Amino acid sequence: MSQSIAIDAGHGYTKGLSTRGTRTVFPSLIAPTPAGVDLGRFAAREAVVTLDGEKYLVGDAARLSATSLFTHEKATDRLTIALTKIAVAQVAGPGYHMVNLGVGLPLSWYASQKDALAKILTGPADVDDSHLMIESATVFPQGIGALVSVGDLPWSGLVGLVDIGYRTVDYLVAEVRDGLPQPLTQYAGTYSGGMHVAFQAMSQAVEQQTHVRFEPHEFTDRETVTAHGETVDLEPFRRSAFEALAGDLSRHLDTSWDGIADKLDRLYLAGGGAVALYPYFTGLAAPTLLPDSQWANAQGFLSLLDP
Protein backbone atom coordinates (compact mmCIF):
# COMPACT_ATOMS: atom_id res chain seq x y z
CA MET A 1 0.00 0.00 0.00
CA SER A 2 1.36 3.43 -0.96
CA GLN A 3 1.97 6.19 1.55
CA SER A 4 1.68 9.83 0.63
CA ILE A 5 4.72 12.01 1.30
CA ALA A 6 5.09 15.74 0.66
CA ILE A 7 8.52 17.31 0.27
CA ASP A 8 9.12 21.06 0.26
CA ALA A 9 12.73 21.28 -0.90
CA GLY A 10 13.36 24.94 -0.33
CA HIS A 11 16.60 26.79 -0.89
CA GLY A 12 17.15 27.15 2.86
CA TYR A 13 15.64 24.01 4.38
CA THR A 14 14.13 20.80 3.11
CA LYS A 15 10.93 19.74 4.86
CA GLY A 16 9.06 16.47 4.55
CA LEU A 17 5.76 15.14 5.91
CA SER A 18 3.80 11.93 5.52
CA THR A 19 0.22 10.89 6.20
CA ARG A 20 1.65 8.57 8.86
CA GLY A 21 2.80 11.58 10.89
CA THR A 22 6.53 11.27 10.29
CA ARG A 23 8.50 14.36 9.29
CA THR A 24 12.02 15.59 8.58
CA VAL A 25 13.72 18.96 8.27
CA PHE A 26 17.36 19.74 7.49
CA PRO A 27 19.39 22.44 5.71
CA SER A 28 19.16 22.18 1.92
CA LEU A 29 22.85 21.42 1.58
CA ILE A 30 24.27 18.46 -0.28
CA ALA A 31 27.66 17.63 -1.74
CA PRO A 32 29.36 14.49 -3.08
CA THR A 33 31.69 13.10 -0.43
CA PRO A 34 35.19 14.54 -0.81
CA ALA A 35 38.08 12.27 -1.63
CA GLY A 36 39.97 13.36 1.51
CA VAL A 37 42.00 11.40 4.02
CA ASP A 38 40.53 8.10 5.23
CA LEU A 39 40.02 8.50 8.98
CA GLY A 40 38.78 4.96 9.44
CA ARG A 41 36.66 4.48 12.55
CA PHE A 42 37.09 8.16 13.47
CA ALA A 43 35.18 9.34 10.39
CA ALA A 44 31.63 10.64 10.87
CA ARG A 45 30.06 7.87 8.86
CA GLU A 46 26.54 8.72 10.04
CA ALA A 47 26.84 11.96 8.03
CA VAL A 48 27.30 10.09 4.74
CA VAL A 49 24.17 9.11 2.81
CA THR A 50 24.26 6.61 -0.06
CA LEU A 51 21.77 7.15 -2.89
CA ASP A 52 21.79 4.60 -5.71
CA GLY A 53 25.45 3.83 -5.04
CA GLU A 54 26.59 7.46 -4.83
CA LYS A 55 27.73 8.88 -1.48
CA TYR A 56 26.75 12.37 -0.29
CA LEU A 57 27.15 14.69 2.65
CA VAL A 58 23.74 16.11 3.51
CA GLY A 59 22.42 18.91 5.70
CA ASP A 60 24.69 20.20 8.46
CA ALA A 61 27.41 17.76 7.43
CA ALA A 62 27.67 19.50 4.05
CA ARG A 63 28.00 23.08 5.33
CA LEU A 64 31.69 23.36 4.48
CA SER A 65 31.43 21.49 1.17
CA ALA A 66 28.11 22.46 -0.44
CA THR A 67 27.50 25.21 -2.93
CA SER A 68 24.17 26.92 -3.59
CA LEU A 69 21.52 24.64 -5.07
CA PHE A 70 18.36 25.29 -7.02
CA THR A 71 19.26 27.05 -10.21
CA HIS A 72 16.42 27.95 -12.57
CA GLU A 73 16.85 24.45 -14.01
CA LYS A 74 15.64 22.79 -10.84
CA ALA A 75 14.03 19.89 -12.69
CA THR A 76 17.36 18.78 -14.14
CA ASP A 77 19.65 19.65 -11.21
CA ARG A 78 21.17 16.31 -10.16
CA LEU A 79 21.92 17.35 -6.59
CA THR A 80 18.47 18.86 -6.08
CA ILE A 81 16.83 15.63 -7.20
CA ALA A 82 19.14 13.66 -4.91
CA LEU A 83 18.24 15.90 -1.97
CA THR A 84 14.53 15.35 -2.58
CA LYS A 85 14.86 11.56 -2.75
CA ILE A 86 16.96 11.51 0.42
CA ALA A 87 14.25 13.51 2.19
CA VAL A 88 11.62 11.02 1.03
CA ALA A 89 13.68 8.19 2.50
CA GLN A 90 14.09 10.02 5.83
CA VAL A 91 10.32 10.42 6.08
CA ALA A 92 9.55 6.87 4.94
CA GLY A 93 12.16 5.14 7.12
CA PRO A 94 14.04 1.86 6.54
CA GLY A 95 12.51 -0.90 4.47
CA TYR A 96 10.58 -1.08 1.20
CA HIS A 97 8.07 1.70 0.54
CA MET A 98 5.70 2.58 -2.26
CA VAL A 99 5.28 6.35 -2.32
CA ASN A 100 2.82 8.86 -3.70
CA LEU A 101 4.97 12.01 -3.75
CA GLY A 102 4.04 15.68 -3.79
CA VAL A 103 6.57 18.47 -4.37
CA GLY A 104 6.48 22.12 -5.41
CA LEU A 105 8.04 24.60 -7.82
CA PRO A 106 8.16 28.41 -7.67
CA LEU A 107 5.27 29.97 -9.58
CA SER A 108 7.46 31.39 -12.33
CA TRP A 109 9.09 28.01 -13.02
CA TYR A 110 5.98 25.87 -12.63
CA ALA A 111 4.55 25.74 -16.15
CA SER A 112 7.86 25.06 -17.91
CA GLN A 113 9.30 22.49 -15.46
CA LYS A 114 6.49 20.62 -13.72
CA ASP A 115 6.29 17.74 -16.20
CA ALA A 116 10.06 17.19 -16.33
CA LEU A 117 10.34 17.27 -12.55
CA ALA A 118 7.50 14.78 -12.08
CA LYS A 119 9.09 12.41 -14.62
CA ILE A 120 12.58 12.50 -13.14
CA LEU A 121 11.33 11.89 -9.58
CA THR A 122 9.15 8.90 -10.51
CA GLY A 123 10.68 5.44 -10.19
CA PRO A 124 12.91 3.45 -7.82
CA ALA A 125 15.55 4.82 -5.48
CA ASP A 126 17.74 3.18 -2.86
CA VAL A 127 18.78 5.43 0.03
CA ASP A 128 20.84 3.59 2.66
CA ASP A 129 18.37 1.08 4.17
CA SER A 130 15.32 2.57 2.45
CA HIS A 131 14.15 1.07 -0.83
CA LEU A 132 11.68 3.40 -2.51
CA MET A 133 9.31 3.00 -5.40
CA ILE A 134 7.93 6.44 -6.16
CA GLU A 135 4.81 5.42 -8.06
CA SER A 136 3.70 8.96 -8.84
CA ALA A 137 5.06 12.47 -8.37
CA THR A 138 2.70 15.43 -8.41
CA VAL A 139 4.18 18.91 -8.74
CA PHE A 140 2.26 21.80 -7.20
CA PRO A 141 2.80 25.54 -7.51
CA GLN A 142 4.46 26.88 -4.36
CA GLY A 143 2.27 29.34 -2.56
CA ILE A 144 -0.81 27.34 -3.57
CA GLY A 145 0.24 24.71 -1.05
CA ALA A 146 0.63 27.33 1.66
CA LEU A 147 -2.75 28.86 0.85
CA VAL A 148 -4.45 25.47 1.03
CA SER A 149 -2.99 25.02 4.53
CA VAL A 150 -4.71 28.17 5.87
CA GLY A 151 -7.27 27.12 8.43
CA ASP A 152 -9.17 30.40 8.83
CA LEU A 153 -9.88 31.61 5.31
CA PRO A 154 -12.82 34.00 5.14
CA TRP A 155 -15.96 32.63 3.55
CA SER A 156 -15.70 35.20 0.80
CA GLY A 157 -13.46 38.09 -0.24
CA LEU A 158 -9.90 38.68 -1.41
CA VAL A 159 -6.83 37.25 0.30
CA GLY A 160 -3.15 37.63 -0.43
CA LEU A 161 -0.37 35.22 0.40
CA VAL A 162 3.38 35.85 0.48
CA ASP A 163 5.53 32.72 0.71
CA ILE A 164 9.01 33.86 1.79
CA GLY A 165 11.69 31.33 0.96
CA TYR A 166 15.47 31.36 0.98
CA ARG A 167 16.02 32.29 -2.65
CA THR A 168 12.54 33.09 -3.97
CA VAL A 169 9.35 34.70 -2.71
CA ASP A 170 6.08 33.50 -4.25
CA TYR A 171 3.06 35.75 -3.97
CA LEU A 172 -0.55 35.48 -5.08
CA VAL A 173 -4.00 36.92 -4.61
CA ALA A 174 -7.05 34.68 -4.48
CA GLU A 175 -10.75 35.37 -4.54
CA VAL A 176 -12.51 33.25 -1.92
CA ARG A 177 -16.00 32.01 -2.78
CA ASP A 178 -17.87 29.77 -0.37
CA GLY A 179 -14.63 29.23 1.54
CA LEU A 180 -12.68 28.05 -1.54
CA PRO A 181 -9.76 30.16 -2.86
CA GLN A 182 -9.48 30.81 -6.59
CA PRO A 183 -6.09 32.36 -7.46
CA LEU A 184 -6.07 35.39 -9.76
CA THR A 185 -3.21 34.68 -12.13
CA GLN A 186 -2.54 38.32 -12.99
CA TYR A 187 -1.51 38.94 -9.36
CA ALA A 188 0.73 35.88 -8.96
CA GLY A 189 4.47 35.78 -9.40
CA THR A 190 7.91 35.03 -8.02
CA TYR A 191 10.31 37.60 -6.57
CA SER A 192 13.95 36.55 -6.62
CA GLY A 193 14.88 38.48 -3.47
CA GLY A 194 14.44 35.77 -0.87
CA MET A 195 16.20 35.46 2.47
CA HIS A 196 19.53 34.83 0.75
CA VAL A 197 19.60 38.56 -0.10
CA ALA A 198 19.59 39.41 3.61
CA PHE A 199 22.23 36.80 4.43
CA GLN A 200 24.36 38.01 1.53
CA ALA A 201 24.11 41.55 2.90
CA MET A 202 25.13 40.24 6.32
CA SER A 203 28.09 38.42 4.78
CA GLN A 204 29.30 41.59 3.09
CA ALA A 205 28.83 43.74 6.19
CA VAL A 206 30.62 41.27 8.48
CA GLU A 207 33.47 40.91 6.00
CA GLN A 208 33.80 44.69 5.78
CA GLN A 209 34.08 44.92 9.56
CA THR A 210 36.22 41.86 10.28
CA HIS A 211 38.06 41.22 7.00
CA VAL A 212 37.00 37.56 7.24
CA ARG A 213 34.77 36.09 4.53
CA PHE A 214 31.75 33.99 5.49
CA GLU A 215 29.31 32.23 3.18
CA PRO A 216 25.72 33.52 3.45
CA HIS A 217 24.36 30.14 4.60
CA GLU A 218 26.65 30.31 7.65
CA PHE A 219 24.34 33.00 9.08
CA THR A 220 21.02 31.15 8.79
CA ASP A 221 20.89 29.81 12.34
CA ARG A 222 23.81 31.34 14.24
CA GLU A 223 23.81 34.16 16.76
CA THR A 224 27.57 34.78 16.61
CA VAL A 225 30.60 33.98 14.49
CA THR A 226 34.30 33.97 15.30
CA ALA A 227 36.71 36.18 13.38
CA HIS A 228 40.41 36.39 14.26
CA GLY A 229 39.63 34.78 17.62
CA GLU A 230 36.98 37.38 18.51
CA THR A 231 33.24 36.72 18.89
CA VAL A 232 31.09 38.83 16.56
CA ASP A 233 27.44 39.45 17.54
CA LEU A 234 25.31 39.02 14.42
CA GLU A 235 22.12 40.65 15.75
CA PRO A 236 22.84 44.22 14.52
CA PHE A 237 23.77 42.90 11.06
CA ARG A 238 20.69 40.67 10.97
CA ARG A 239 18.28 43.42 12.03
CA SER A 240 19.57 45.82 9.37
CA ALA A 241 19.51 43.19 6.61
CA PHE A 242 16.01 41.90 7.45
CA GLU A 243 14.56 45.40 7.60
CA ALA A 244 16.04 46.27 4.20
CA LEU A 245 14.75 43.05 2.59
CA ALA A 246 11.24 43.49 4.02
CA GLY A 247 11.16 47.03 2.65
CA ASP A 248 12.24 45.91 -0.81
CA LEU A 249 9.64 43.14 -0.82
CA SER A 250 6.86 45.46 0.33
CA ARG A 251 7.67 47.91 -2.46
CA HIS A 252 7.69 45.10 -5.03
CA LEU A 253 4.27 43.91 -3.86
CA ASP A 254 2.92 47.48 -3.95
CA THR A 255 3.75 47.52 -7.65
CA SER A 256 2.71 43.94 -8.50
CA TRP A 257 -0.58 44.27 -6.62
CA ASP A 258 -1.33 47.80 -7.76
CA GLY A 259 -5.08 48.35 -7.71
CA ILE A 260 -5.87 45.37 -5.51
CA ALA A 261 -3.52 45.54 -2.51
CA ASP A 262 -5.83 47.93 -0.64
CA LYS A 263 -8.81 45.64 -1.23
CA LEU A 264 -7.40 42.56 0.52
CA ASP A 265 -9.43 41.20 3.40
CA ARG A 266 -6.44 39.29 4.71
CA LEU A 267 -2.75 38.99 3.98
CA TYR A 268 -0.94 35.82 5.02
CA LEU A 269 2.81 35.29 5.44
CA ALA A 270 4.20 31.77 4.98
CA GLY A 271 7.54 30.12 4.36
CA GLY A 272 10.78 29.73 6.24
CA GLY A 273 11.49 33.46 6.12
CA ALA A 274 8.07 34.60 7.34
CA VAL A 275 8.96 34.66 11.05
CA ALA A 276 12.16 36.59 10.34
CA LEU A 277 10.55 39.31 8.21
CA TYR A 278 7.19 39.60 9.97
CA PRO A 279 8.31 42.32 12.43
CA TYR A 280 9.61 44.46 9.55
CA PHE A 281 6.78 43.95 7.04
CA THR A 282 5.19 47.33 6.30
CA GLY A 283 3.40 49.15 3.51
CA LEU A 284 0.52 46.70 3.06
CA ALA A 285 -2.37 45.46 5.16
CA ALA A 286 -1.35 44.09 8.57
CA PRO A 287 -0.20 40.54 7.76
CA THR A 288 -1.18 37.32 9.52
CA LEU A 289 1.73 35.01 10.23
CA LEU A 290 0.67 31.44 9.52
CA PRO A 291 1.26 29.06 12.42
CA ASP A 292 4.12 26.67 11.70
CA SER A 293 4.78 28.84 8.63
CA GLN A 294 7.90 26.92 7.57
CA TRP A 295 5.74 23.83 7.04
CA ALA A 296 2.81 25.52 5.27
CA ASN A 297 3.67 24.35 1.76
CA ALA A 298 4.40 20.77 2.77
CA GLN A 299 1.18 20.62 4.77
CA GLY A 300 -0.76 21.97 1.79
CA PHE A 301 0.85 19.55 -0.66
CA LEU A 302 0.06 16.64 1.63
CA SER A 303 -3.58 17.65 2.01
CA LEU A 304 -3.91 17.92 -1.78
CA LEU A 305 -2.37 14.47 -2.22
CA ASP A 306 -4.54 12.87 0.46
CA PRO A 307 -7.75 14.93 0.78
ABEGO torsion letter per residue (X at the ends): XBBBBBBBBBAABBBBBBAAGBBBBBBBBBBBBBABBBAEAABBAAABBBBGGBBBBBEAAAAAABBBBGBABAAABAAAAAAAAAAAAAAAEBEBBBBBBBBBBBAAAAAAAAAAAAAAABEBBBBEABBBBBABBBBBBBGAAAAAABAABBABEBBBBBBBBAABBBBBBBBBBGGBBBBBAAABBBBABBAAAAAAAAAAAAAAAAGBBBBAAAAAABABBBBGGBBBBAAAAAAAAAAAAAAAAAAAAAAAABGAAAABABBBBBEAAAAAAAAABBGBBBBBBBBGAAAAAAAAAAAAABX
